[in-house]
Amino acid sequence: MSSIDNSAEQMSQLTQKRLALESLIRITCSVQTQQQCLLELSVIARPSQEFPKKLIRHIETLKKGIGNLSASEIIQRLDVIEKVMAKDMQRIVQLVDINVNELRDEQLEAISIDEFVDAIANFHRRTQTAVALRYLLIEKGVAIAPFTLSIPQESILAHIENLKVKEKGCVQQIRGEIISIISDSELVLGSDNLSPEMTIEISKVRQAMKVNLEHLDSGGKIKDIPNVFETIVLESPIVEAIDISEPESEVEEQQQTDAPEQRQVDLPSDSLHLESQSKGTLTFFQKLKLWLSSPWSVSWKNIEHRNNTKNQTKTNK
């Protein structure tokens, strides 16, 4: 292989490593966010309703967003958000068990990194909103019942510890991959046939990775890593998540879900594709894919009931 071909191959490998690092950073940020979601759930479920102030984010922004709403109006919006959270809590807990390395390597065909990140981010916006609204009610002197968890408080804490272990492993991987990129960059820079422009770009990559490494070695958090990439999306402003302008749609959805009769659930169109590909029971990740792409009114039990009914029909035939 010529030196030019060799340099091209090294450049390709370096690019792939950077993309892999981007994915791992996104996943790690989501694992950290997932911990925050569960911690916020644990806090709003406490009978004392005493919240650590570090959990209250964007409060001033939120106050501007709700203007002169009365306590009763704030309670109404809190009720809408927390009903959605209650339905979606099991979905977030299920994501704890995902193998993030398989997710990053796209070995999980039924769920993508984007879907993983978006599901957690959406839930986080709601938990942040719930925390902030409850805090505002406390400021107004309004007593309110704690949020009702669908799983034991101890289970929430156990999931948080599980995620901490997962996060630690991700951080170690990130550090190792940063070191690898620095090493590969230096190897490419040692080539004699690099153009001046390419030499500058590779030097920038190496320097950026060195800064990132210093950040991690000094105890910095992944979400605060200095040289992030454009594809990394962190949390959105809390006002966007509050859905103040149109709470009725979610209220109507909840009313339909709470009806005594079990209604037929309309699964998204891609569910037909997934079911046609499956010769038997859907895998966990296929069901998770359906759940993540379903309306908020569709529960995990709806997905399983639909799948079990379809399999029973096939068996009877």
N, C-alpha and C positions, 0 to 999 in steps of 0.2 A: 504494500500500500504506500502511495506517495505521501510526502509530508503534507501536501495540500489536502488530500483525502483524509488523512489522519486528523488534521485540524478541524475539518468539517464535521467529522464524527465526534470529536471532543466537544465542539460547539453544540451539536445536537443533544448530546448527553447532558451538557450543562443546562440547556434550555428545559429538557425534560425534568431535571432535578429541581429547577426553579418552580416549574408548574406543580410538581409533587409537593414542594414545600408550601406553596400557596394553598393547596388543598388541605394540607395538614394544619396550617394556621387557622383556616376557616373552621375546620372541624373542632379544633381545640378551643377556639373562641366560643363555639356553640356548646361544647361540653361545660365550659365555665358558665355560660348563660343558663344552661339547664340547671346547674347547681343553684344559681341565683333564683330561678323560677321556684324550685322546690323549697328553698329557704324562705322565700316570700310567702308561699303557700302555708308553710309551717307557722310563720309569724301571724298571718291574719286569722289562723285557726286557733290561736291562743285565747283562752277565756279572758285573760287580763286585757287584751287589746293594747298592750304596751309595745310600741315598735321602736327598735333602734333607729336613731335618726339617720344613720348611714344608708338605710334602705329607702329613704324618702328622696327621690330624684325628680328634678324638673318641677318642683312644687310651684315656683313662681310662674313658670310657663303655663302650668295647668290652671292656676288661678286666673290668668289672663284669658285662657280659653273658655272657662265656664262663666266668666263675668259675674253677674249678680244672681246666679242660681240660688234658690232657697235650699234649705237642708232636705226638704222632701223631694225636690228635683234631683239633688245629688244622690239620695238614696235610690231613686228610681233608676238612675243610670248605673249605679253600683249593682243593683239587682240584676239588670240585663247582662252586664259583663260577667258577674260571678256565676250566673246560670250557664253561660257558655263555657266558662272555666271548669265548672263541675263536670260537664259532659266531656270535656277535652282532657281532663287530668290523666285518665288512664292511658290516653294516647301518648302523652309526654313521658309517663313512667315506662311504657313499652320501649321507648327509644333509648332508655338507659342501657339495655342489654345488647344494643347493636355493636358489633365488632368494627371499630372505627377504621382499622387497617383494611378490612375487606370493603368497607364503604369507600375509602379513598381509592382503592385499586379497582373500583367499579365491578367487584365480584358479586355485589348484591344487585341483581338485575331489577328488582322490584322497587328500589328506592335510590334516588340520586343524592349527591351532596347538597344540591340546591334545595331539594325537598326536605332533607334533614335539617338544614340551616333555617329554612323558612318556617317550618313547623315550630321550631323552638323559639325563633324570634317573634312570631305572632303570639304565641302563648305568653312570652315574656312581657310584651307590650300590655297585655291584659292584666297580668299580675302586678306590674308596676302601676297601672292605672288604678287597680283595686286598692293597693297599698296607699296611694296618694289620696284617693277619694275618702278612704276610711280615716286617714290622718286629718283631712279637712273637716270631717264630721266631728272628730275628737276636738279639734280647735273650736268648733261651734258649740261644744258641750253636749253633743248628741250621743246617747248610748246606743250601740248597735250590736247585735248578736255576732259571734265569731263565724268565720267561714266554715262550712261543714265539709270535712274531708271525706272522700269515698274510700280511703284506705287509712289504716292506723297511722297515727303520728310517728310511731317508732319506725314504721316502714319508710316514711318520707326521709327520716334521718339516716336510715340504712342506705337508701338510694344515694343520698348526698355523699356518704362516705365512699360508696362504690365509684361515684363520679370523680371524687378527689383522687382515687387511685388511678383511674383512667386518665385524668388530666396530667398527673405526674409522669405517666408513661409517655403521653403525647409530647410533653415538654422535653423529656430526654431525647425523644426521636427528633424533634425540631432542632435541638442543639447539635445532635450528631449530623443531621443533614446540612445544617449551616456550615459546620466544619468541613464537610465533604465538598460543598460548593466552593468554599474558599480554596481548598486544595486543588480542585479541578480548574478553577480560574487561574491559579498560579501556573498550573501545567500548560494551559492554553496560552498564557502570556509568554511562556518560554519558547513558543514557536517562532520561527524566523519569518514566516510568510504572512503574518497578520498585517492588515492594513492599519494605518494610523487611526482611522475612525473606529475600527473594531477594537484596537488596543485600548482606546479611551473608554469604550462601552464596557469591556470586560473588567477594566480597572475599577470602574464605578460599581460593578456588581460585587467585586471582591471587597471593596471598601464598605459598601452597604452591609454585606454579611458580617464584616468585622464589627461594625457598629451594633448590629443586632446581637452578636455574640456577647459583646461587652454589656449590653442591656440585660441579657439573661443571666450572665455571671454575676451581675450586681444585684440580682433579686428582682429585676423588672418583670412585669406581667406580659403574657403573650398579647393581650388585647392592646397593650401600650407599646408594642414593639415599634421602634422608630421607622424602619423602612418596610412599610406594608405595601401591598400591591393594589391596584385599582379594582381587582375582582373581589377584594375582601369587603364585605358589607357588615358593618356593626349595627348596633341597635338604633331604631328610629326615634324621633322625638315623641314624647308621651302623648301630646295633643292629637297626633295622627291616629293614635290607637283608641281614642276615647269614644269615637263614633257618636258624638253629641248630636250631630245634625239629623241622624236618622236612626234612632234607637228602636223605632217601631218594628223594623224588619226582623230583628233578632227576637223581639218580644213575641211576634207572631209565630216565629219558628219554634220558640220554646212552648208556646201554648199548644201547637200542633203535636209536639213531642209528648207533652203531659196529658194528652187526651187518653181516656180510659181504654179505647179500642186500639189494638196494634194495627197501624196503618201499613200499607205496602210502601216500602222504601224504594225510591228511584235512585239507583246507583248511577254514577257517571258512565258515559258511553264507553270509556276505555275499559270498564269492568267486563264488558262482554268479550273484549279481546283477551283479557287475562283469563277469563273462565274458559274460553275456547281453547286456550293453550294448555290448560291444566286438565289432565286425564282423570284426576281424582280430587282429593281435598286440596284446597289452596294452601300454599305454604304460608308461614307466618309473615314473610316479607311481601307476598302477593296480597294478603289481607291488609297489611299495613299500607301498601301502596293504594289500595282502594279506599282505605279509611282517610288517608291524608288528602286524597283528591275528592272526597265526598263533601256534601254540604254539612254545616255544623250540626244539623238536626239528625244526622246519621250516626248512630252509636256503634261501638265495637261489637256489641251483641247483635245489632242489625246485620252487620257484615257476616258474622258467624252463622246467624239464623238463615240468612239467604243462601249461604254456601251449603249448609247442612240440608236444607230443603231441596236444593238442586241435586245434591248427591243421592238423597233418598229417592227422588223421582227417577233418577237414572237406574238405581238398584231395582226399583219396582218394575221397570220396563224389562 
